Amino acid sequence: MLKDKVSMFIAELPGYGISSLPPQPDKRTVGNIIMEGLKSVFSDRPVVWCGHDRGGRVGHRLMVDNDPKHNIVSGILLDIVPTLEQWRAFANPAAAVAYYHWPFLATQMAPSLIEAVGGRIYCLNNFDRTKGSNTAAITKLKENDALDHYSTVFSKPETISGSCADYASAAEGEPKEQEDDQAQGKKIKVPTMVLYSASNLGQMHNVEALWKNWVDSDLQCVALGDDVGHYLPEEAPEQTAKLIAEFAAKNSK
């Protein structure tokens, strides 16, 4: 849907199944690895970062860092609020239950427990918890045996370890780093669009109000309705692709 509209570099987050583990699991290290690969293909072309969930958090880190070598001129973040804000939301019992995997995956015992129950089972269970209730959207989510692919990859011990390390980093150093960023006025300074599920993230947060405190540039927040869930590109591909293409066309220089 986008290949004829924008040039794309589609990277797996290092350590999430096909790629090797990064030397460190923090978002900056992971982001720098991705940008190194991107620049080897597209050289010095301007970059519109687009990332869903963990990929969005990597993009958030890079956009705040604002390294001139990266030349990130705008960003699209899918179905997230800043990591620090998500942790703060755990004061709400409903949010703590909905996002139980955040503290669980950050613990040292998580990899062995997931392997004990089976990575495939754990992966499919989490897809089931966070998908929407729209029947047509669920059908799209499952197209091309996508869930089988994801769950097979998550059956690998190194994938389980890699994803748990990502969450551990998000629990340990990254919240304090974001606190320091906010205290020092270090915010996203490029145009940013946040797409989110009205029935998922939108039920837990005032998404636009939160992001206004983190973005010092043009901010566009768009809620996707029709009971689509967390997996916006899979559950609502046409709407998501249209919004991405329109934003990129206006914010790619």
RACOR-V710266 format. One record per backbone hydrogen bond with DSSP energy under -0.5 kcal/mol. NH is the residue of the N-H (numbers start at 1). CO is the residue of the C=O. E is the energy in kcal/mol with one decimal. If there is no record, write none. Layout:
nh=NH co=CO e=E
nh=NH co=CO e=E
This chain:
nh=5 co=2 e=-2.2
nh=6 co=2 e=-2.3
nh=11 co=9 e=-0.7
nh=16 co=13 e=-1.9
nh=17 co=19 e=-0.6
nh=30 co=26 e=-2.3
nh=31 co=27 e=-2.8
nh=32 co=28 e=-2.6
nh=33 co=29 e=-1.9
nh=34 co=30 e=-2.1
nh=35 co=31 e=-2.7
nh=36 co=32 e=-2.1
nh=37 co=33 e=-1.9
nh=38 co=34 e=-2.6
nh=39 co=35 e=-2.7
nh=40 co=36 e=-1.2
nh=41 co=37 e=-0.7
nh=41 co=38 e=-1.3
nh=42 co=38 e=-3.1
nh=43 co=39 e=-1.5
nh=45 co=42 e=-1.8
nh=47 co=71 e=-2.7
nh=49 co=47 e=-0.7
nh=49 co=74 e=-2.1
nh=51 co=76 e=-2.3
nh=53 co=78 e=-2.2
nh=55 co=52 e=-2.0
nh=57 co=53 e=-1.8
nh=58 co=54 e=-1.9
nh=59 co=55 e=-2.0
nh=60 co=56 e=-2.4
nh=61 co=57 e=-2.0
nh=62 co=58 e=-2.2
nh=63 co=59 e=-2.7
nh=64 co=60 e=-2.0
nh=65 co=61 e=-2.4
nh=66 co=62 e=-2.4
nh=67 co=62 e=-0.5
nh=70 co=67 e=-1.6
nh=71 co=67 e=-1.0
nh=73 co=47 e=-2.4
nh=73 co=71 e=-0.8
nh=74 co=47 e=-1.1
nh=75 co=191 e=-2.2
nh=76 co=49 e=-3.4
nh=77 co=193 e=-2.7
nh=78 co=51 e=-2.4
nh=79 co=77 e=-0.6
nh=79 co=195 e=-4.0
nh=86 co=82 e=-2.1
nh=87 co=83 e=-2.1
nh=88 co=84 e=-2.1
nh=89 co=85 e=-1.6
nh=90 co=87 e=-1.5
nh=91 co=88 e=-1.5
nh=92 co=89 e=-2.3
nh=93 co=91 e=-0.7
nh=95 co=92 e=-0.5
nh=96 co=92 e=-2.2
nh=97 co=93 e=-2.1
nh=98 co=94 e=-2.3
nh=99 co=95 e=-2.3
nh=100 co=97 e=-1.4
nh=102 co=99 e=-1.9
nh=103 co=99 e=-0.5
nh=104 co=100 e=-1.9
nh=105 co=101 e=-2.7
nh=106 co=102 e=-0.9
nh=107 co=104 e=-1.8
nh=110 co=107 e=-1.0
nh=113 co=109 e=-2.0
nh=114 co=110 e=-2.7
nh=115 co=111 e=-2.4
nh=116 co=112 e=-1.7
nh=117 co=113 e=-1.9
nh=118 co=114 e=-2.3
nh=122 co=118 e=-2.5
nh=123 co=119 e=-2.6
nh=124 co=120 e=-2.5
nh=125 co=121 e=-2.3
nh=126 co=122 e=-1.8
nh=127 co=123 e=-2.0
nh=128 co=124 e=-2.2
nh=129 co=125 e=-1.8
nh=130 co=126 e=-1.6
nh=131 co=127 e=-1.5
nh=133 co=227 e=-1.4
nh=134 co=227 e=-1.5
nh=135 co=133 e=-0.5
nh=138 co=134 e=-2.4
nh=139 co=135 e=-2.0
nh=140 co=136 e=-1.8
nh=141 co=137 e=-2.2
nh=142 co=138 e=-1.5
nh=143 co=140 e=-1.2
nh=145 co=142 e=-0.9
nh=146 co=143 e=-1.5
nh=149 co=145 e=-2.0
nh=150 co=146 e=-2.6
nh=151 co=147 e=-2.6
nh=152 co=148 e=-2.1
nh=153 co=149 e=-2.2
nh=154 co=150 e=-2.1
nh=155 co=152 e=-1.1
nh=156 co=153 e=-1.5
nh=159 co=156 e=-0.7
nh=160 co=156 e=-2.0
nh=161 co=157 e=-2.7
nh=162 co=158 e=-2.3
nh=163 co=159 e=-2.6
nh=164 co=160 e=-2.2
nh=165 co=161 e=-2.2
nh=166 co=162 e=-1.6
nh=167 co=163 e=-1.9
nh=168 co=164 e=-2.4
nh=169 co=165 e=-2.2
nh=170 co=166 e=-1.8
nh=171 co=167 e=-0.8
nh=171 co=168 e=-0.7
nh=172 co=168 e=-1.6
nh=173 co=169 e=-0.5
nh=174 co=169 e=-1.8
nh=177 co=173 e=-1.9
nh=178 co=174 e=-2.3
nh=179 co=175 e=-2.2
nh=180 co=176 e=-2.4
nh=181 co=177 e=-2.3
nh=182 co=178 e=-2.4
nh=183 co=179 e=-2.3
nh=184 co=180 e=-2.0
nh=185 co=182 e=-1.0
nh=186 co=181 e=-3.0
nh=187 co=185 e=-0.9
nh=188 co=214 e=-2.3
nh=189 co=63 e=-0.5
nh=191 co=73 e=-0.6
nh=192 co=218 e=-2.7
nh=193 co=75 e=-2.5
nh=194 co=220 e=-2.9
nh=195 co=77 e=-2.1
nh=195 co=193 e=-0.5
nh=196 co=222 e=-2.3
nh=198 co=196 e=-0.5
nh=198 co=224 e=-2.5
nh=199 co=228 e=-0.6
nh=200 co=197 e=-0.6
nh=202 co=197 e=-2.8
nh=203 co=200 e=-1.1
nh=204 co=200 e=-0.6
nh=204 co=201 e=-1.2
nh=205 co=201 e=-1.9
nh=207 co=205 e=-1.3
nh=210 co=206 e=-2.2
nh=211 co=207 e=-2.4
nh=212 co=208 e=-1.8
nh=213 co=209 e=-0.5
nh=213 co=210 e=-1.4
nh=214 co=211 e=-1.9
nh=215 co=211 e=-1.2
nh=216 co=188 e=-3.4
nh=216 co=214 e=-0.5
nh=220 co=192 e=-2.4
nh=222 co=194 e=-2.8
nh=224 co=196 e=-3.3
nh=224 co=222 e=-0.5
nh=225 co=223 e=-0.6
nh=228 co=225 e=-1.3
nh=230 co=130 e=-2.5
nh=232 co=230 e=-1.7
nh=235 co=231 e=-3.4
nh=236 co=232 e=-2.5
nh=240 co=236 e=-2.5
nh=241 co=237 e=-2.8
nh=242 co=238 e=-2.1
nh=243 co=239 e=-2.1
nh=244 co=240 e=-2.4
nh=245 co=241 e=-2.7
nh=246 co=242 e=-2.3
nh=247 co=243 e=-2.3
nh=248 co=244 e=-2.9
nh=249 co=245 e=-2.1
nh=250 co=246 e=-1.1
nh=251 co=247 e=-1.5
